[in-house]
Each structure stands twice: as C-alpha cells, then as structure tokens.
C-alpha cells in the first residue's frame, strides 16, 4: 500500500495539510512506460486537437456540465508548483448578481485602459484581436471562474509562510485548465482586467490571495467569430542546440 493512502481514503477524501519543514519522505513512482508507437500516435492526436483551440469571446447561453469544469479544475490542481505549495484558489461564480457586479467593475477599468491608460503601443498590439472595453462574455458565458494566486500561506491562527514561484506555478495551472477544457469540448477566454483588486473584494477572498485571471467558459455561440490569426510554426518557436 502506498504511504500516501490509508484504508478508506482516496486522493479526493484525504485532505492536504501544510508540509513546511517536514522531512523528505520519498515514495516509489513506477508508471507503466507507454509503447513508442502509441506515444507517437497520442502526441500527434494531441497536437492536432490543441491546434484547434481558440480563445472565444462569443458564447452560447446553453448550459455546460458543471462536472466537466470541476474535472478541469482537478486537472489544473495537479500542476507542478514551487516547493509543492500549490498556491492557487479557483472560485466558480454562480450568482448572476455577483457576475454582473464583476462585469460592471471590469468594464469600468477597461474603459479607463482603452481611453489611454494602456498606451498607444499596447492598443496597437490589441487592434488585430478586435477587443474593446465591453465585456459581454463575463455575463453571457454559462460559467465563470476566477483564479486567485496565494502570495503566502495563511493559517487559521494568522501564521504566514511565504510561497515561492507563485506566478509561474499558477500560470502553469491555468494553462493546464485551459487544455483540459478544450479537450473536454468547452471553450474559454482568459480575461485580465487591470487592476484586478476589485475581484478580491467582490468575492470576499482572504488577504493572502491576489486575482490572477477571470475565465468565462462555455460553448461557442452559433454565430461566433474569432480573429483571423496565425500561430508561429514549430521552427519559429523551437531552438535545438
């Protein structure tokens, strides 16, 4: 029996507790090696499927299976993190009134940004994407997730311990979340209104959490359009030495 499990527990029922300062306890890791031909087939299939992923701003009102989102969050929570501190919190916003409040606050910030706060260079970079200060996706998409990064661990008694590589850890986790959604048939958008401090207040998050991204989730609308963009080819992003 693995040291990580005890009778009657599963990874879902056994709760994580802080391991700061505890000694190293290794356990065996012997995954079955995938045969080379199968590995090549899977990688090609994955490359093709991920190549179809697009950021969507026009969502269908059709509801999505909430379990798919929960499973995608569980996948995201398997991401590597600095010192295995797992510095992320996923807030699934279901209350329509709170979603409307988030949209109103986000659009207020976006109007300031598009009216000049972003600067000419950033606005020029955004022009091919076709975005503006109106963020209908925040209320139109059937699901909305807000991801927070935990800048430090905060114990029930107020004890604080620094987290490490927080931006990198949460960024990897969000990337895995987007991949899981896409491979499960859903579309999404990464929205980062700046500044995002209002999200902590609206969602009543603790002092150690800082908003990282807002992610509307759903199916593309029947009349959905996306920018006519071209991704860099493999030889443009890969350097072999």
Backbone as CSV, one residue per row, in Angstrom:
resi,resn,N_x,N_y,N_z,CA_x,CA_y,CA_z,C_x,C_y,C_z
1,UNK,0.849,-1.199,0.000,0.000,0.000,0.000,0.878,1.241,0.000
2,UNK,0.511,2.235,-0.821,1.295,3.454,-0.883,1.250,4.187,0.452
3,UNK,2.381,4.784,0.883,2.373,5.577,2.116,1.447,6.778,2.038
4,UNK,1.037,7.137,0.795,0.186,8.315,0.642,-1.279,8.004,0.873
5,UNK,-1.626,6.719,1.014,-3.027,6.368,1.208,-3.189,5.479,2.418
6,UNK,-4.346,5.539,3.004,-4.703,4.669,4.111,-6.048,4.054,3.800
7,UNK,-6.403,2.936,4.462,-7.687,2.297,4.159,-8.850,3.282,4.279
8,UNK,-9.712,3.268,3.255,-10.907,4.116,3.282,-10.683,5.515,2.768
9,UNK,-9.454,5.822,2.280,-9.207,7.159,1.756,-8.897,7.081,0.278
10,UNK,-9.142,8.165,-0.426,-8.795,8.327,-1.829,-8.134,9.684,-1.954
11,UNK,-7.503,9.976,-3.115,-6.938,11.321,-3.284,-7.960,12.427,-3.092
12,UNK,-9.260,12.103,-3.293,-10.287,13.124,-3.145,-10.697,13.325,-1.677
13,UNK,-10.563,12.278,-0.847,-11.041,12.396,0.524,-9.931,12.741,1.513
14,UNK,-8.695,12.384,1.177,-7.599,12.724,2.067,-7.207,14.176,1.832
15,UNK,-7.227,14.993,2.871,-7.031,16.420,2.729,-5.567,16.802,2.894
16,UNK,-5.137,17.720,2.042,-3.776,18.253,2.113,-3.606,19.099,3.372
17,UNK,-2.469,18.982,3.979,-2.100,19.857,5.091,-0.698,20.385,4.824
18,UNK,-0.346,21.535,5.357,0.978,22.114,5.083,2.106,21.162,5.474
19,UNK,3.125,21.112,4.626,4.267,20.232,4.871,5.539,21.027,5.146
20,UNK,5.401,22.319,5.393,6.557,23.187,5.609,7.438,22.654,6.747
21,UNK,8.711,22.404,6.430,9.654,21.970,7.444,9.688,20.496,7.728
22,UNK,8.780,19.724,7.113,8.777,18.285,7.368,9.926,17.611,6.620
23,UNK,10.406,16.471,7.089,11.492,15.773,6.404,11.035,15.177,5.083
24,UNK,11.986,14.872,4.245,11.727,14.273,2.937,11.264,12.832,3.101
25,UNK,10.107,12.508,2.505,9.559,11.146,2.556,9.323,10.669,1.124
26,UNK,10.279,9.988,0.516,10.086,9.512,-0.860,9.149,8.314,-0.934
27,UNK,8.447,8.207,-2.039,7.623,7.032,-2.325,7.975,6.569,-3.731
28,UNK,7.758,5.318,-4.006,8.091,4.754,-5.312,7.183,5.339,-6.394
29,UNK,7.758,5.589,-7.553,6.991,6.049,-8.713,7.421,5.204,-9.902
30,UNK,6.562,4.293,-10.334,6.887,3.366,-11.399,5.748,3.307,-12.420
31,UNK,5.482,4.408,-13.115,4.393,4.361,-14.107,4.747,3.418,-15.248
32,UNK,3.735,2.819,-15.816,3.959,1.919,-16.942,4.408,2.720,-18.154
33,UNK,5.486,2.309,-18.775,6.005,3.031,-19.932,5.124,2.776,-21.153
34,UNK,4.710,3.853,-21.808,3.872,3.729,-22.997,4.717,3.246,-24.176
35,UNK,4.236,2.279,-24.926,4.976,1.828,-26.104,5.214,2.982,-27.077
36,UNK,6.359,2.981,-27.717,6.741,4.073,-28.612,5.690,4.355,-29.691
37,UNK,5.175,3.351,-30.394,4.172,3.656,-31.424,2.934,4.351,-30.856
38,UNK,2.477,3.894,-29.701,1.307,4.531,-29.083,1.622,5.959,-28.684
39,UNK,2.816,6.183,-28.169,3.218,7.523,-27.775,3.211,8.478,-28.968
40,UNK,3.703,8.008,-30.100,3.729,8.839,-31.304,2.315,9.149,-31.789
41,UNK,1.438,8.162,-31.736,0.050,8.388,-32.159,-0.626,9.388,-31.238
42,UNK,-0.461,9.210,-29.943,-1.112,10.116,-28.987,-0.598,11.542,-29.116
43,UNK,0.702,11.684,-29.282,1.255,13.032,-29.381,0.759,13.744,-30.633
44,UNK,0.639,13.000,-31.734,0.130,13.600,-32.966,-1.335,14.000,-32.813
45,UNK,-2.115,13.137,-32.161,-3.529,13.457,-31.936,-3.665,14.674,-31.029
46,UNK,-2.856,14.721,-29.986,-2.926,15.848,-29.057,-2.521,17.142,-29.752
47,UNK,-1.466,17.070,-30.559,-1.029,18.264,-31.289,-2.132,18.782,-32.196
48,UNK,-2.808,17.863,-32.886,-3.888,18.270,-33.793,-5.054,18.879,-33.016
49,UNK,-5.424,18.267,-31.917,-6.562,18.770,-31.139,-6.251,20.120,-30.504
50,UNK,-5.061,20.267,-29.959,-4.701,21.544,-29.348,-4.548,22.640,-30.404
51,UNK,-4.211,22.237,-31.619,-4.128,23.212,-32.698,-5.474,23.822,-33.051
52,UNK,-6.559,23.177,-32.642,-7.908,23.684,-32.892,-8.396,24.631,-31.805
53,UNK,-7.637,24.743,-30.719,-8.085,25.596,-29.606,-8.072,27.065,-30.010
54,UNK,-9.144,27.761,-29.673,-9.228,29.196,-29.915,-9.805,29.886,-28.695
55,UNK,-9.362,31.110,-28.483,-9.969,31.949,-27.459,-11.308,32.460,-27.986
56,UNK,-12.343,32.312,-27.181,-13.706,32.644,-27.616,-14.259,33.792,-26.774
57,UNK,-14.862,34.765,-27.437,-15.490,35.885,-26.746,-17.003,35.933,-26.963
58,UNK,-17.511,35.033,-27.782,-18.950,34.987,-28.056,-19.453,33.598,-27.686
59,UNK,-20.202,33.549,-26.598,-20.619,32.265,-26.032,-22.101,31.991,-26.250
60,UNK,-22.421,30.713,-26.403,-23.808,30.264,-26.412,-24.336,30.305,-24.975
61,UNK,-25.626,30.601,-24.805,-26.203,30.559,-23.457,-26.471,29.145,-22.960
62,UNK,-26.256,28.138,-23.810,-26.529,26.758,-23.414,-25.683,26.385,-22.198
63,UNK,-26.287,25.758,-21.195,-25.531,25.373,-20.000,-24.479,24.312,-20.324
64,UNK,-23.431,24.316,-19.529,-22.362,23.321,-19.688,-22.382,22.388,-18.486
65,UNK,-21.913,21.156,-18.643,-21.870,20.235,-17.498,-20.894,20.758,-16.442
66,UNK,-21.389,21.033,-15.256,-20.523,21.574,-14.213,-19.423,20.585,-13.832
67,UNK,-19.696,19.298,-13.959,-18.684,18.313,-13.608,-17.464,18.411,-14.522
68,UNK,-17.691,18.803,-15.776,-16.559,18.983,-16.689,-15.641,20.082,-16.164
69,UNK,-16.229,21.152,-15.665,-15.420,22.247,-15.112,-14.707,21.792,-13.853
70,UNK,-15.406,21.054,-13.007,-14.779,20.539,-11.782,-13.612,19.599,-12.112
71,UNK,-13.806,18.757,-13.118,-12.732,17.856,-13.514,-11.544,18.640,-14.075
72,UNK,-11.833,19.701,-14.832,-10.756,20.525,-15.387,-9.989,21.235,-14.276
73,UNK,-10.701,21.668,-13.239,-10.028,22.284,-12.094,-9.150,21.262,-11.386
74,UNK,-9.679,20.035,-11.246,-8.886,18.973,-10.616,-7.629,18.689,-11.432
75,UNK,-7.742,18.725,-12.760,-6.558,18.560,-13.609,-5.577,19.702,-13.390
76,UNK,-6.098,20.926,-13.346,-5.240,22.092,-13.143,-4.499,22.016,-11.810
77,UNK,-5.155,21.448,-10.816,-4.563,21.356,-9.478,-3.467,20.306,-9.388
78,UNK,-3.236,19.547,-10.475,-2.115,18.616,-10.496,-0.846,19.279,-11.013
79,UNK,-0.913,20.549,-11.341,0.240,21.244,-11.916,1.419,21.265,-10.940
80,UNK,2.643,21.285,-11.463,3.801,21.452,-10.579,3.801,22.846,-9.980
81,UNK,4.340,22.986,-8.789,4.385,24.288,-8.138,5.630,24.391,-7.272
82,UNK,6.072,25.602,-7.029,7.259,25.829,-6.228,7.129,25.216,-4.848
83,UNK,8.052,24.304,-4.500,8.040,23.608,-3.208,6.716,22.893,-2.938
84,UNK,5.995,22.566,-4.014,4.699,21.875,-3.916,3.736,22.610,-2.981
85,UNK,3.758,23.939,-3.054,2.890,24.724,-2.176,1.512,24.965,-2.779
86,UNK,1.331,24.657,-4.059,0.019,24.697,-4.711,-0.708,26.019,-4.422
87,UNK,-0.127,27.135,-4.846,-0.625,28.442,-4.419,-1.779,28.976,-5.261
88,UNK,-2.825,28.200,-5.398,-3.945,28.612,-6.250,-5.282,28.366,-5.560
89,UNK,-6.235,29.219,-5.921,-7.629,29.058,-5.498,-8.501,29.315,-6.716
90,UNK,-9.467,28.426,-6.958,-10.386,28.560,-8.090,-11.779,28.876,-7.545
91,UNK,-12.318,30.000,-7.947,-13.637,30.421,-7.475,-14.623,30.331,-8.634
92,UNK,-15.561,29.397,-8.534,-16.597,29.240,-9.547,-17.772,30.145,-9.169
93,UNK,-17.996,31.155,-9.966,-19.002,32.179,-9.644,-20.333,31.778,-10.270
94,UNK,-21.305,31.475,-9.424,-22.616,31.026,-9.896,-23.695,32.102,-9.763
95,UNK,-23.550,32.998,-8.831,-24.564,34.014,-8.551,-24.592,35.044,-9.677
96,UNK,-25.727,35.173,-10.411,-25.802,36.138,-11.515,-25.548,37.574,-11.064
97,UNK,-25.978,37.911,-9.866,-25.781,39.277,-9.374,-24.303,39.568,-9.172
98,UNK,-23.564,38.598,-8.670,-22.123,38.795,-8.480,-21.428,38.870,-9.833
99,UNK,-21.864,38.065,-10.775,-21.272,38.124,-12.109,-21.510,39.482,-12.754
100,UNK,-22.700,40.038,-12.574,-22.994,41.366,-13.109,-22.126,42.420,-12.426
101,UNK,-21.907,42.245,-11.140,-21.045,43.170,-10.407,-19.605,43.106,-10.921
102,UNK,-19.130,41.891,-11.192,-17.778,41.722,-11.741,-17.678,42.387,-13.112
103,UNK,-18.691,42.181,-13.947,-18.655,42.786,-15.280,-18.639,44.311,-15.200
104,UNK,-19.490,44.869,-14.351,-19.551,46.330,-14.241,-18.211,46.899,-13.797
105,UNK,-17.587,46.269,-12.801,-16.303,46.756,-12.309,-15.209,46.569,-13.355
106,UNK,-15.239,45.432,-14.056,-14.229,45.167,-15.082,-14.349,46.159,-16.231
107,UNK,-15.572,46.429,-16.663,-15.761,47.370,-17.770,-15.362,48.784,-17.379
108,UNK,-15.565,49.142,-16.133,-15.128,50.463,-15.671,-13.604,50.593,-15.794
109,UNK,-12.882,49.553,-15.381,-11.429,49.576,-15.501,-11.002,49.539,-16.970
110,UNK,-11.700,48.737,-17.771,-11.335,48.610,-19.179,-11.550,49.919,-19.933
111,UNK,-12.591,50.662,-19.598,-12.829,51.942,-20.252,-11.662,52.892,-20.012
112,UNK,-11.167,52.903,-18.776,-10.001,53.737,-18.477,-8.786,53.290,-19.272
113,UNK,-8.635,51.977,-19.411,-7.486,51.438,-20.136,-7.557,51.784,-21.619
114,UNK,-8.710,51.559,-22.231,-8.843,51.814,-23.658,-8.883,53.306,-23.975
115,UNK,-9.201,54.120,-22.986,-9.211,55.575,-23.189,-7.821,56.190,-23.052
116,UNK,-6.805,55.375,-22.834,-5.458,55.931,-22.800,-4.515,55.313,-21.805
117,UNK,-5.031,54.618,-20.787,-4.146,54.078,-19.763,-3.216,52.994,-20.318
118,UNK,-3.666,52.280,-21.349,-2.845,51.214,-21.915,-1.649,51.752,-22.691
119,UNK,-1.795,52.916,-23.286,-0.733,53.454,-24.127,-0.907,53.023,-25.577
120,UNK,-0.353,53.811,-26.477,-0.552,53.578,-27.910,0.018,52.244,-28.377
121,UNK,1.179,51.849,-27.845,1.810,50.624,-28.314,0.969,49.394,-27.975
122,UNK,0.443,49.353,-26.746,-0.393,48.228,-26.313,-1.711,48.209,-27.082
123,UNK,-2.292,49.379,-27.315,-3.537,49.441,-28.085,-3.319,48.968,-29.520
124,UNK,-2.159,49.311,-30.082,-1.850,48.857,-31.436,-1.693,47.343,-31.476
125,UNK,-1.103,46.771,-30.425,-0.942,45.318,-30.363,-2.287,44.617,-30.265
126,UNK,-3.253,45.253,-29.611,-4.572,44.661,-29.434,-5.467,44.791,-30.665
127,UNK,-5.145,45.733,-31.550,-6.048,46.033,-32.656,-6.394,44.806,-33.511
128,UNK,-5.440,43.926,-33.855,-5.817,42.748,-34.658,-6.719,41.758,-33.921
129,UNK,-6.788,41.883,-32.594,-7.628,40.972,-31.815,-9.081,41.426,-31.822
130,UNK,-9.299,42.729,-32.037,-10.663,43.249,-32.129,-11.361,43.434,-30.798
131,UNK,-10.617,43.654,-29.712,-11.227,43.810,-28.392,-11.563,45.268,-28.100
132,UNK,-12.448,45.460,-27.129,-12.775,46.797,-26.646,-13.165,46.696,-25.180
133,UNK,-13.710,47.772,-24.630,-13.996,47.812,-23.199,-15.268,47.069,-22.814
134,UNK,-16.072,46.656,-23.763,-17.323,45.958,-23.478,-17.013,44.465,-23.314
135,UNK,-17.379,43.912,-22.158,-17.028,42.532,-21.837,-18.288,41.697,-21.598
136,UNK,-19.065,41.515,-22.668,-20.319,40.766,-22.545,-20.086,39.324,-22.098
137,UNK,-18.908,38.783,-22.408,-18.644,37.384,-22.066,-18.687,37.122,-20.569
138,UNK,-18.493,38.158,-19.771,-18.490,37.965,-18.322,-19.864,37.596,-17.783
139,UNK,-20.901,37.957,-18.508,-22.256,37.596,-18.085,-22.939,36.661,-19.073
140,UNK,-22.473,36.626,-20.324,-23.121,35.774,-21.329,-22.691,34.316,-21.216
141,UNK,-21.433,34.079,-20.897,-20.955,32.698,-20.803,-21.698,31.972,-19.687
142,UNK,-22.030,30.700,-19.870,-22.796,29.984,-18.849,-22.016,29.713,-17.563
143,UNK,-20.695,29.841,-17.595,-19.899,29.608,-16.384,-18.784,30.644,-16.314
144,UNK,-18.404,30.980,-15.088,-17.344,31.961,-14.882,-16.461,31.509,-13.728
145,UNK,-15.167,31.445,-14.000,-14.192,31.041,-12.987,-13.209,32.183,-12.767
146,UNK,-12.924,32.462,-11.500,-11.894,33.446,-11.167,-10.777,32.713,-10.440
147,UNK,-9.561,32.853,-10.952,-8.397,32.186,-10.368,-7.620,33.194,-9.533
148,UNK,-7.311,32.777,-8.311,-6.507,33.611,-7.411,-5.182,32.922,-7.129
149,UNK,-4.138,33.715,-6.978,-2.849,33.193,-6.552,-2.648,33.520,-5.076
150,UNK,-2.187,32.554,-4.344,-1.928,32.743,-2.913,-0.488,33.212,-2.741
151,UNK,-0.318,34.485,-2.429,1.024,35.045,-2.324,1.786,34.437,-1.153
152,UNK,1.064,34.014,-0.130,1.667,33.324,1.011,0.605,32.449,1.649
153,UNK,1.071,31.458,2.430,0.141,30.601,3.148,-0.329,31.326,4.402
154,UNK,-1.631,31.255,4.655,-2.224,31.930,5.802,-2.941,30.892,6.649
155,UNK,-2.413,30.641,7.835,-3.001,29.659,8.722,-4.206,30.192,9.471
156,UNK,-5.003,29.312,10.041,-6.188,29.738,10.795,-5.858,30.679,11.944
157,UNK,-4.632,30.552,12.490,-4.242,31.405,13.609,-3.516,32.669,13.155
158,UNK,-3.501,32.912,11.836,-2.843,34.097,11.307,-1.390,33.889,10.934
159,UNK,-0.869,32.675,11.120,0.510,32.384,10.741,0.691,32.551,9.233
160,UNK,1.819,33.161,8.835,2.099,33.385,7.427,3.402,32.692,7.035
161,UNK,3.395,32.055,5.855,4.614,31.480,5.296,4.665,31.811,3.810
162,UNK,5.804,32.291,3.397,5.965,32.724,2.015,5.807,31.562,1.045
163,UNK,5.150,31.832,-0.097,5.112,30.896,-1.201,6.149,31.313,-2.238
164,UNK,6.627,30.333,-3.015,7.702,30.589,-3.960,7.262,30.277,-5.387
165,UNK,7.746,31.061,-6.338,7.421,30.892,-7.756,5.909,30.857,-7.966
166,UNK,5.243,31.814,-7.365,3.779,31.819,-7.407,3.262,32.105,-8.819
167,UNK,3.802,33.134,-9.475,3.330,33.473,-10.821,3.509,32.298,-11.771
168,UNK,4.693,31.682,-11.726,4.966,30.562,-12.614,4.040,29.382,-12.320
169,UNK,3.854,29.080,-11.042,3.038,27.928,-10.651,1.588,28.104,-11.088
170,UNK,1.021,29.270,-10.814,-0.384,29.496,-11.157,-0.556,29.586,-12.673
171,UNK,0.429,30.168,-13.357,0.356,30.234,-14.817,0.323,28.851,-15.449
172,UNK,1.167,27.940,-14.953,1.158,26.565,-15.461,-0.196,25.916,-15.191
173,UNK,-0.723,26.125,-13.989,-2.004,25.525,-13.611,-3.130,26.021,-14.519
174,UNK,-3.153,27.306,-14.793,-4.193,27.859,-15.665,-4.052,27.306,-17.083
175,UNK,-2.823,27.149,-17.560,-2.624,26.552,-18.878,-3.167,25.139,-18.945
176,UNK,-2.933,24.372,-17.881,-3.468,23.006,-17.844,-4.991,23.026,-17.777
177,UNK,-5.559,24.005,-17.094,-7.014,24.133,-17.017,-7.608,24.399,-18.397
178,UNK,-7.005,25.331,-19.139,-7.497,25.639,-20.479,-7.401,24.422,-21.403
179,UNK,-6.313,23.675,-21.278,-6.148,22.469,-22.099,-7.212,21.435,-21.760
180,UNK,-7.457,21.255,-20.465,-8.462,20.282,-20.040,-9.850,20.670,-20.551
181,UNK,-10.179,21.947,-20.488,-11.472,22.403,-21.002,-11.589,22.117,-22.495
182,UNK,-10.558,22.489,-23.235,-10.610,22.307,-24.691,-10.746,20.837,-25.057
183,UNK,-9.978,19.992,-24.402,-10.026,18.560,-24.710,-11.332,17.920,-24.263
184,UNK,-12.099,18.656,-23.416,-13.410,18.172,-22.972,-14.548,18.815,-23.760
185,UNK,-14.207,19.602,-24.782,-15.230,20.144,-25.665,-15.744,21.522,-25.324
186,UNK,-15.111,22.215,-24.373,-15.555,23.548,-23.989,-14.565,24.609,-24.457
187,UNK,-15.056,25.818,-24.573,-14.228,26.958,-24.965,-14.092,27.910,-23.790
188,UNK,-13.086,28.766,-23.847,-12.839,29.668,-22.727,-12.084,30.899,-23.204
189,UNK,-11.947,31.822,-22.292,-11.231,33.075,-22.545,-10.490,33.459,-21.276
190,UNK,-9.245,33.888,-21.425,-8.508,34.449,-20.294,-8.718,35.952,-20.303
191,UNK,-9.330,36.458,-19.247,-9.588,37.898,-19.128,-8.838,38.416,-17.907
192,UNK,-8.057,39.469,-18.109,-7.264,40.026,-17.001,-7.481,41.532,-16.913
193,UNK,-8.627,41.951,-16.376,-8.829,43.391,-16.203,-7.754,43.951,-15.288
194,UNK,-7.292,45.129,-15.600,-6.202,45.712,-14.813,-6.577,47.110,-14.350
195,UNK,-6.491,47.341,-13.037,-6.124,46.414,-11.960,-7.281,45.474,-11.615
196,UNK,-6.968,44.404,-10.879,-7.966,43.387,-10.555,-8.281,43.322,-9.062
197,UNK,-7.889,44.323,-8.322,-8.105,44.277,-6.861,-9.573,44.136,-6.494
198,UNK,-10.460,44.656,-7.345,-11.891,44.608,-7.029,-12.399,43.177,-6.897
199,UNK,-11.747,42.225,-7.563,-12.225,40.838,-7.522,-12.105,40.246,-6.132
200,UNK,-11.039,40.588,-5.423,-10.890,40.094,-4.059,-11.983,40.609,-3.156
201,UNK,-12.384,41.852,-3.361,-13.450,42.439,-2.539,-14.815,41.842,-2.896
202,UNK,-15.080,41.751,-4.199,-16.382,41.241,-4.638,-16.581,39.792,-4.190
203,UNK,-15.518,39.004,-4.234,-15.623,37.576,-3.923,-15.184,37.256,-2.498
204,UNK,-14.903,38.282,-1.721,-14.604,38.116,-0.291,-13.458,37.129,-0.061
205,UNK,-12.363,37.337,-0.791,-11.213,36.461,-0.650,-10.287,36.977,0.458
206,UNK,-9.521,36.076,1.083,-8.646,36.474,2.189,-7.470,37.328,1.715
207,UNK,-6.764,37.907,2.656,-5.720,38.883,2.362,-4.538,38.299,1.597
208,UNK,-4.336,36.996,1.681,-3.175,36.389,1.019,-3.418,36.062,-0.449
209,UNK,-4.632,36.301,-0.939,-4.968,35.952,-2.313,-5.037,37.183,-3.203
210,UNK,-4.496,37.030,-4.397,-4.486,38.094,-5.397,-5.066,37.538,-6.689
211,UNK,-5.993,38.265,-7.304,-6.632,37.781,-8.535,-5.604,37.606,-9.636
212,UNK,-5.713,36.497,-10.353,-4.776,36.173,-11.429,-5.450,36.230,-12.798
213,UNK,-6.675,35.705,-12.899,-7.371,35.683,-14.187,-8.845,35.421,-13.986
214,UNK,-9.642,35.950,-14.910,-11.077,35.677,-14.978,-11.308,34.846,-16.238
215,UNK,-12.009,33.712,-16.105,-12.140,32.784,-17.225,-13.610,32.456,-17.489
216,UNK,-14.249,33.110,-18.466,-15.581,32.684,-18.903,-15.465,31.345,-19.640
217,UNK,-16.466,30.497,-19.474,-16.421,29.132,-20.011,-17.769,28.793,-20.644
218,UNK,-17.741,28.122,-21.769,-18.986,27.677,-22.385,-18.742,27.092,-23.760
219,UNK,-19.821,27.008,-24.529,-19.729,26.590,-25.919,-19.699,27.852,-26.798
220,UNK,-18.982,27.831,-27.911,-19.025,28.989,-28.813,-20.456,29.237,-29.296
221,UNK,-20.819,30.488,-29.439,-22.139,30.836,-29.970,-22.252,30.363,-31.412
222,UNK,-23.496,30.185,-31.874,-23.718,29.727,-33.248,-23.118,30.695,-34.272
223,UNK,-23.097,31.994,-33.918,-22.536,32.997,-34.832,-21.163,33.481,-34.354
224,UNK,-20.466,32.637,-33.597,-19.174,33.019,-33.029,-18.156,33.343,-34.129
225,UNK,-17.412,34.397,-33.914,-16.308,34.762,-34.796,-15.045,34.935,-33.951
226,UNK,-13.920,34.616,-34.542,-12.626,34.799,-33.880,-11.705,35.531,-34.846
227,UNK,-10.674,36.187,-34.343,-9.741,36.895,-35.239,-9.044,35.927,-36.199
228,UNK,-8.756,36.412,-37.387,-8.029,35.614,-38.378,-6.540,35.729,-38.062
229,UNK,-6.081,34.856,-37.183,-4.714,34.922,-36.693,-3.922,33.695,-37.133
230,UNK,-2.616,33.810,-37.105,-1.735,32.707,-37.465,-0.773,32.454,-36.319
231,UNK,-0.717,31.200,-35.886,0.246,30.844,-34.840,1.637,30.662,-35.449
232,UNK,2.648,30.900,-34.627,4.018,30.649,-35.065,4.184,29.161,-35.364
233,UNK,4.968,28.850,-36.368,5.243,27.456,-36.709,6.245,26.880,-35.718
234,UNK,6.370,25.563,-35.707,7.270,24.909,-34.764,8.695,25.401,-34.930
235,UNK,9.150,25.603,-36.168,10.531,26.035,-36.372,10.754,27.476,-35.917
236,UNK,9.661,28.227,-35.687,9.792,29.601,-35.195,9.856,29.667,-33.667
237,UNK,9.462,28.599,-33.004,9.463,28.611,-31.540,10.448,27.610,-30.933
238,UNK,10.986,26.724,-31.762,11.882,25.687,-31.261,13.322,25.972,-31.655
239,UNK,14.201,25.937,-30.676,15.638,26.063,-30.920,16.302,24.789,-30.415
240,UNK,17.060,24.145,-31.246,17.770,22.921,-30.868,19.262,23.192,-30.864
241,UNK,19.930,22.850,-29.759,21.367,23.113,-29.635,22.104,21.818,-29.272
